[in-house]
Amino acid sequence: MSGFQTISPAALMRLVGTADAPVMIDLRIAEDIAANPTIVPGAIVHDHREFDQLLKRLEGKASVAICHGGRKISHGIAARLRAAGLRSEVLQGGMEAWRAAGHPALPLAALPSRDDGSTLWVTRHRPKVDRIACPWLIRRFIDAQARFLYVPPAEVMDVAARFDATPFDAPGATYTHDGAECTFDRLIAAFGLSHPALDIVANVVRAADTDQINSVPQAAGLLAFSVGMSRLHRDDNAQLEAALPFYDALYRWARDGQDESHDSTGAGTS
């Protein structure tokens, strides 16, 4: 159970991956990060001594302070943030409690470099399934500020090299299809994000993206939605922004709503 101005690992895990997630700030000292070089999915790493820069990074958003054991560093920074008028809680037990609870932990070594505080990714233009699902995954679980470049297929790798962007879902890309797995699967594996709800979403994405819609009932709906969105939007980034809430809903269904049904008589559970 969480104490005053703290949040338990289980409660924070309920927020991770949602559009309402707070900014999670990993404040651990270098020695503690070296001993456990992973972070809560979506967290940013920040030196606790650079408070003014932290205020700028937060831009007035709610936050959760995370240190090794959930004691002096995180409580001190959270208190300073509250004194500055921002909402801030402490992860109860810190990163040690998060790891002990068995929640997903993102390896720092897998994170791409950040330019102006955000990661840059590049893929093929005119997205349908994987090239929308992957940006949603990245924004919700890896880097909330991630930016995406959609370019002609032949230019993906050259643009990646020229602009120091991480290529995905393209031949020769860092993350792309591998056998029966789609790019969404490869990102989940590479960033240590596997957990029950996200694995269910991955099943739907994979089936829709690899012409296996008969294997997962929800895949046909995802494919229909994805094709329709591609017809509605000429601008790929506008399509991405419009589709993000749909993937948010798919994730919440996978996490909380699978047992619900509905029929026109009202006899279902909804």
C-alpha positions as a Markdown table, in Angstrom:
| # | Residue | x | y | z |
|---|---|---|---|---|
| 1 | Met | 0.0 | 0.0 | 0.0 |
| 2 | Ser | 1.3 | 3.4 | -0.9 |
| 3 | Gly | 2.1 | 6.0 | 1.8 |
| 4 | Phe | 1.6 | 9.7 | 1.7 |
| 5 | Gln | 3.0 | 11.3 | -1.5 |
| 6 | Thr | 4.3 | 7.9 | -2.7 |
| 7 | Ile | 3.1 | 5.5 | -5.4 |
| 8 | Ser | 3.6 | 1.7 | -5.3 |
| 9 | Pro | 5.2 | -0.1 | -8.1 |
| 10 | Ala | 1.9 | -1.8 | -8.9 |
| 11 | Ala | 0.0 | 1.5 | -9.1 |
| 12 | Leu | 2.7 | 3.0 | -11.3 |
| 13 | Met | 2.6 | 0.0 | -13.6 |
| 14 | Arg | -1.1 | 0.8 | -14.1 |
| 15 | Leu | 0.0 | 4.2 | -15.5 |
| 16 | Val | 2.9 | 3.1 | -17.6 |
| 17 | Gly | 1.9 | 2.9 | -21.3 |
| 18 | Thr | -1.1 | 5.2 | -20.9 |
| 19 | Ala | -1.6 | 8.7 | -22.3 |
| 20 | Asp | -2.1 | 9.9 | -18.7 |
| 21 | Ala | 1.3 | 8.5 | -17.4 |
| 22 | Pro | 3.3 | 11.0 | -15.4 |
| 23 | Val | 6.9 | 11.9 | -16.3 |
| 24 | Met | 9.0 | 9.3 | -14.5 |
| 25 | Ile | 12.4 | 10.7 | -13.5 |
| 26 | Asp | 15.2 | 8.3 | -12.7 |
| 27 | Leu | 17.4 | 10.2 | -10.3 |
| 28 | Arg | 19.8 | 7.4 | -9.3 |
| 29 | Ile | 23.5 | 8.1 | -8.9 |
| 30 | Ala | 26.0 | 6.7 | -11.4 |
| 31 | Glu | 27.0 | 3.8 | -9.2 |
| 32 | Asp | 23.4 | 2.6 | -8.7 |
| 33 | Ile | 22.7 | 2.8 | -12.4 |
| 34 | Ala | 25.8 | 0.9 | -13.2 |
| 35 | Ala | 24.7 | -1.9 | -10.8 |
| 36 | Asn | 21.2 | -2.0 | -12.4 |
| 37 | Pro | 21.4 | -0.4 | -15.9 |
| 38 | Thr | 17.6 | -0.5 | -16.5 |
| 39 | Ile | 14.8 | 2.1 | -16.1 |
| 40 | Val | 11.1 | 2.0 | -15.7 |
| 41 | Pro | 9.7 | 2.0 | -19.3 |
| 42 | Gly | 9.3 | 5.5 | -20.5 |
| 43 | Ala | 11.4 | 7.1 | -17.7 |
| 44 | Ile | 13.9 | 9.9 | -18.3 |
| 45 | Val | 17.3 | 9.8 | -16.5 |
| 46 | His | 18.3 | 13.1 | -14.8 |
| 47 | Asp | 21.0 | 14.3 | -12.5 |
| 48 | His | 19.3 | 15.2 | -9.2 |
| 49 | Arg | 21.8 | 18.1 | -8.8 |
| 50 | Glu | 20.4 | 19.9 | -11.9 |
| 51 | Phe | 17.1 | 21.0 | -10.6 |
| 52 | Asp | 16.5 | 24.0 | -12.8 |
| 53 | Gln | 17.0 | 21.9 | -15.9 |
| 54 | Leu | 14.6 | 19.4 | -14.5 |
| 55 | Leu | 11.9 | 22.0 | -14.2 |
| 56 | Lys | 12.4 | 22.9 | -17.8 |
| 57 | Arg | 12.1 | 19.3 | -18.9 |
| 58 | Leu | 8.9 | 18.7 | -17.0 |
| 59 | Glu | 7.1 | 21.7 | -18.5 |
| 60 | Gly | 4.6 | 21.7 | -15.7 |
| 61 | Lys | 3.7 | 18.0 | -15.9 |
| 62 | Ala | 3.1 | 15.7 | -13.0 |
| 63 | Ser | 6.0 | 13.4 | -12.2 |
| 64 | Val | 7.2 | 10.4 | -10.2 |
| 65 | Ala | 10.7 | 10.6 | -8.7 |
| 66 | Ile | 12.7 | 7.4 | -8.7 |
| 67 | Cys | 15.9 | 6.6 | -7.0 |
| 68 | His | 17.6 | 3.4 | -5.8 |
| 69 | Gly | 15.6 | 2.8 | -2.7 |
| 70 | Gly | 12.9 | 5.5 | -2.7 |
| 71 | Arg | 14.4 | 7.5 | 0.0 |
| 72 | Lys | 16.4 | 10.8 | 0.3 |
| 73 | Ile | 17.1 | 11.7 | -3.4 |
| 74 | Ser | 13.6 | 11.0 | -4.7 |
| 75 | His | 11.8 | 12.5 | -1.7 |
| 76 | Gly | 14.0 | 15.5 | -1.8 |
| 77 | Ile | 13.4 | 16.2 | -5.5 |
| 78 | Ala | 9.7 | 15.4 | -5.2 |
| 79 | Ala | 9.4 | 17.9 | -2.3 |
| 80 | Arg | 11.2 | 20.6 | -4.3 |
| 81 | Leu | 8.9 | 20.0 | -7.3 |
| 82 | Arg | 5.9 | 20.3 | -5.1 |
| 83 | Ala | 7.3 | 23.5 | -3.6 |
| 84 | Ala | 7.6 | 24.8 | -7.2 |
| 85 | Gly | 3.9 | 24.1 | -7.7 |
| 86 | Leu | 4.1 | 20.8 | -9.5 |
| 87 | Arg | 2.5 | 17.5 | -8.6 |
| 88 | Ser | 5.2 | 14.9 | -7.8 |
| 89 | Glu | 5.2 | 11.5 | -6.0 |
| 90 | Val | 7.9 | 9.1 | -5.1 |
| 91 | Leu | 8.1 | 5.5 | -6.3 |
| 92 | Gln | 7.8 | 3.5 | -3.1 |
| 93 | Gly | 10.9 | 1.4 | -2.6 |
| 94 | Gly | 12.6 | 2.9 | -5.7 |
| 95 | Met | 14.1 | 1.0 | -8.5 |
| 96 | Glu | 14.9 | -1.9 | -6.2 |
| 97 | Ala | 11.2 | -2.4 | -5.4 |
| 98 | Trp | 10.3 | -2.1 | -9.1 |
| 99 | Arg | 12.7 | -4.8 | -10.0 |
| 100 | Ala | 11.6 | -7.0 | -7.1 |
| 101 | Ala | 8.0 | -6.7 | -8.3 |
| 102 | Gly | 9.0 | -8.2 | -11.7 |
| 103 | His | 7.7 | -5.3 | -13.8 |
| 104 | Pro | 9.2 | -4.6 | -17.2 |
| 105 | Ala | 12.6 | -2.8 | -17.1 |
| 106 | Leu | 14.0 | -1.1 | -20.1 |
| 107 | Pro | 17.8 | -1.6 | -20.6 |
| 108 | Leu | 19.5 | 1.7 | -20.9 |
| 109 | Ala | 22.0 | 0.3 | -23.5 |
| 110 | Ala | 19.1 | -0.2 | -25.9 |
| 111 | Leu | 18.0 | 3.4 | -25.9 |
| 112 | Pro | 18.9 | 5.4 | -29.0 |
| 113 | Ser | 20.8 | 8.7 | -28.6 |
| 114 | Arg | 18.7 | 11.8 | -27.8 |
| 115 | Asp | 18.8 | 14.9 | -29.9 |
| 116 | Asp | 17.4 | 18.0 | -28.0 |
| 117 | Gly | 15.9 | 15.7 | -25.4 |
| 118 | Ser | 14.1 | 13.3 | -27.7 |
| 119 | Thr | 14.9 | 10.2 | -29.8 |
| 120 | Leu | 14.5 | 10.3 | -33.6 |
| 121 | Trp | 13.2 | 7.4 | -35.7 |
| 122 | Val | 12.8 | 6.8 | -39.4 |
| 123 | Thr | 10.7 | 4.4 | -41.4 |
| 124 | Arg | 8.9 | 3.9 | -44.7 |
| 125 | His | 6.1 | 6.3 | -45.6 |
| 126 | Arg | 2.4 | 5.5 | -46.1 |
| 127 | Pro | 2.1 | 3.4 | -42.9 |
| 128 | Lys | -0.7 | 0.9 | -42.3 |
| 129 | Val | -0.2 | -1.3 | -39.2 |
| 130 | Asp | 3.4 | -1.8 | -37.9 |
| 131 | Arg | 4.5 | 1.7 | -38.8 |
| 132 | Ile | 1.8 | 3.2 | -36.6 |
| 133 | Ala | 1.8 | 0.5 | -33.9 |
| 134 | Cys | 5.6 | 0.9 | -33.4 |
| 135 | Pro | 5.5 | 4.6 | -32.9 |
| 136 | Trp | 2.7 | 4.2 | -30.4 |
| 137 | Leu | 4.8 | 1.6 | -28.5 |
| 138 | Ile | 7.8 | 3.9 | -28.6 |
| 139 | Arg | 5.9 | 7.0 | -27.4 |
| 140 | Arg | 4.1 | 5.1 | -24.6 |
| 141 | Phe | 6.9 | 2.8 | -23.3 |
| 142 | Ile | 10.3 | 4.2 | -24.5 |
| 143 | Asp | 10.3 | 7.9 | -25.2 |
| 144 | Ala | 7.2 | 10.1 | -24.8 |
| 145 | Gln | 8.9 | 12.8 | -26.8 |
| 146 | Ala | 10.0 | 10.6 | -29.7 |
| 147 | Arg | 9.8 | 12.0 | -33.2 |
| 148 | Phe | 9.2 | 10.1 | -36.4 |
| 149 | Leu | 10.3 | 10.6 | -40.0 |
| 150 | Tyr | 8.3 | 8.9 | -42.8 |
| 151 | Val | 10.3 | 8.7 | -46.0 |
| 152 | Pro | 10.4 | 6.7 | -49.3 |
| 153 | Pro | 11.5 | 3.1 | -48.7 |
| 154 | Ala | 14.7 | 3.6 | -50.7 |
| 155 | Glu | 15.8 | 6.5 | -48.5 |
| 156 | Val | 15.2 | 5.0 | -45.0 |
| 157 | Met | 18.8 | 3.8 | -44.3 |
| 158 | Asp | 20.5 | 6.9 | -45.8 |
| 159 | Val | 18.2 | 9.3 | -43.9 |
| 160 | Ala | 19.0 | 7.3 | -40.7 |
| 161 | Ala | 22.7 | 7.7 | -41.3 |
| 162 | Arg | 22.5 | 11.3 | -42.2 |
| 163 | Phe | 20.3 | 12.4 | -39.4 |
| 164 | Asp | 21.3 | 10.0 | -36.7 |
| 165 | Ala | 17.9 | 8.5 | -36.6 |
| 166 | Thr | 17.0 | 4.9 | -35.6 |
| 167 | Pro | 15.5 | 3.0 | -38.6 |
| 168 | Phe | 12.7 | 0.6 | -38.2 |
| 169 | Asp | 10.3 | -1.6 | -40.2 |
| 170 | Ala | 12.5 | -1.4 | -43.4 |
| 171 | Pro | 15.1 | -3.8 | -45.0 |
| 172 | Gly | 18.4 | -3.4 | -43.1 |
| 173 | Ala | 16.8 | -1.5 | -40.2 |
| 174 | Thr | 17.8 | -2.0 | -36.6 |
| 175 | Tyr | 14.3 | -3.2 | -35.8 |
| 176 | Thr | 12.3 | -5.0 | -38.5 |
| 177 | His | 10.5 | -8.2 | -39.3 |
| 178 | Asp | 12.3 | -11.4 | -38.3 |
| 179 | Gly | 10.7 | -14.7 | -39.4 |
| 180 | Ala | 7.1 | -14.8 | -38.1 |
| 181 | Glu | 7.7 | -11.8 | -35.9 |
| 182 | Cys | 6.9 | -8.2 | -36.9 |
| 183 | Thr | 8.7 | -5.1 | -36.0 |
| 184 | Phe | 6.4 | -4.5 | -33.0 |
| 185 | Asp | 7.5 | -7.9 | -31.6 |
| 186 | Arg | 11.2 | -7.0 | -32.1 |
| 187 | Leu | 10.9 | -3.7 | -30.2 |
| 188 | Ile | 9.1 | -5.4 | -27.3 |
| 189 | Ala | 11.9 | -8.0 | -27.1 |
| 190 | Ala | 14.8 | -5.5 | -27.5 |
| 191 | Phe | 13.5 | -3.1 | -24.9 |
| 192 | Gly | 12.4 | -5.7 | -22.3 |
| 193 | Leu | 8.8 | -4.5 | -22.4 |
| 194 | Ser | 7.0 | -7.9 | -22.4 |
| 195 | His | 4.0 | -8.1 | -20.0 |
| 196 | Pro | 0.6 | -9.7 | -20.4 |
| 197 | Ala | -1.4 | -6.8 | -21.7 |
| 198 | Leu | 1.2 | -5.7 | -24.2 |
| 199 | Asp | 1.8 | -9.2 | -25.4 |
| 200 | Ile | -1.9 | -9.4 | -26.2 |
| 201 | Val | -1.7 | -6.2 | -28.2 |
| 202 | Ala | 1.3 | -7.7 | -30.0 |
| 203 | Asn | -0.7 | -10.8 | -31.0 |
| 204 | Val | -3.3 | -8.5 | -32.6 |
| 205 | Val | -0.7 | -6.3 | -34.3 |
| 206 | Arg | 1.2 | -9.3 | -35.7 |
| 207 | Ala | -1.8 | -11.0 | -37.1 |
| 208 | Ala | -3.1 | -7.8 | -38.7 |
| 209 | Asp | 0.4 | -7.0 | -40.1 |
| 210 | Thr | 1.3 | -10.4 | -41.5 |
| 211 | Asp | -2.0 | -11.4 | -43.1 |
| 212 | Gln | -3.0 | -13.8 | -40.3 |
| 213 | Ile | -6.3 | -12.2 | -39.4 |
| 214 | Asn | -8.1 | -15.5 | -39.0 |
| 215 | Ser | -5.8 | -16.4 | -36.1 |
| 216 | Val | -6.8 | -13.5 | -33.8 |
| 217 | Pro | -10.4 | -12.2 | -33.9 |
| 218 | Gln | -9.4 | -8.5 | -33.3 |
| 219 | Ala | -6.9 | -8.4 | -36.1 |
| 220 | Ala | -9.5 | -8.0 | -38.8 |
| 221 | Gly | -10.8 | -4.9 | -37.1 |
| 222 | Leu | -7.3 | -3.5 | -36.6 |
| 223 | Leu | -6.5 | -4.0 | -40.3 |
| 224 | Ala | -9.8 | -2.4 | -41.4 |
| 225 | Phe | -9.1 | 0.6 | -39.2 |
| 226 | Ser | -5.5 | 0.9 | -40.4 |
| 227 | Val | -6.4 | 0.8 | -44.1 |
| 228 | Gly | -9.2 | 3.3 | -43.5 |
| 229 | Met | -6.9 | 5.7 | -41.6 |
| 230 | Ser | -4.3 | 5.5 | -44.4 |
| 231 | Arg | -7.1 | 6.6 | -46.9 |
| 232 | Leu | -8.2 | 9.4 | -44.7 |
| 233 | His | -4.8 | 11.0 | -44.2 |
| 234 | Arg | -2.4 | 12.2 | -46.8 |
| 235 | Asp | 0.1 | 13.3 | -44.1 |
| 236 | Asp | 1.7 | 10.3 | -42.3 |
| 237 | Asn | 2.4 | 12.2 | -39.1 |
| 238 | Ala | -1.2 | 13.4 | -39.0 |
| 239 | Gln | -2.3 | 9.8 | -39.4 |
| 240 | Leu | 0.0 | 8.8 | -36.5 |
| 241 | Glu | -1.5 | 11.4 | -34.2 |
| 242 | Ala | -5.0 | 10.5 | -35.1 |
| 243 | Ala | -4.4 | 6.7 | -34.6 |
| 244 | Leu | -2.6 | 7.0 | -31.2 |
| 245 | Pro | -5.9 | 7.1 | -29.2 |
| 246 | Phe | -7.1 | 3.9 | -31.0 |
| 247 | Tyr | -4.0 | 2.0 | -29.8 |
| 248 | Asp | -4.5 | 3.5 | -26.3 |
| 249 | Ala | -7.9 | 1.9 | -26.4 |
| 250 | Leu | -6.6 | -1.4 | -27.7 |
| 251 | Tyr | -4.1 | -1.5 | -24.8 |
| 252 | Arg | -6.8 | -0.8 | -22.2 |
| 253 | Trp | -9.0 | -3.5 | -23.7 |
| 254 | Ala | -6.1 | -5.9 | -23.5 |
| 255 | Arg | -5.4 | -4.9 | -20.0 |
| 256 | Asp | -8.8 | -4.5 | -18.5 |
| 257 | Gly | -11.7 | -5.2 | -20.9 |
| 258 | Gln | -11.3 | -8.6 | -22.4 |
| 259 | Asp | -14.1 | -10.1 | -20.4 |
| 260 | Glu | -16.7 | -7.6 | -21.5 |
| 261 | Ser | -19.2 | -8.4 | -24.2 |
| 262 | His | -22.1 | -6.5 | -25.8 |
| 263 | Asp | -25.3 | -7.2 | -27.6 |
| 264 | Ser | -28.2 | -5.1 | -28.8 |
| 265 | Thr | -30.5 | -6.4 | -26.0 |
| 266 | Gly | -28.2 | -5.1 | -23.3 |
| 267 | Ala | -27.7 | -8.7 | -22.0 |
| 268 | Gly | -23.9 | -8.4 | -22.3 |
| 269 | Thr | -21.5 | -7.3 | -19.6 |
| 270 | Ser | -21.0 | -3.7 | -20.9 |
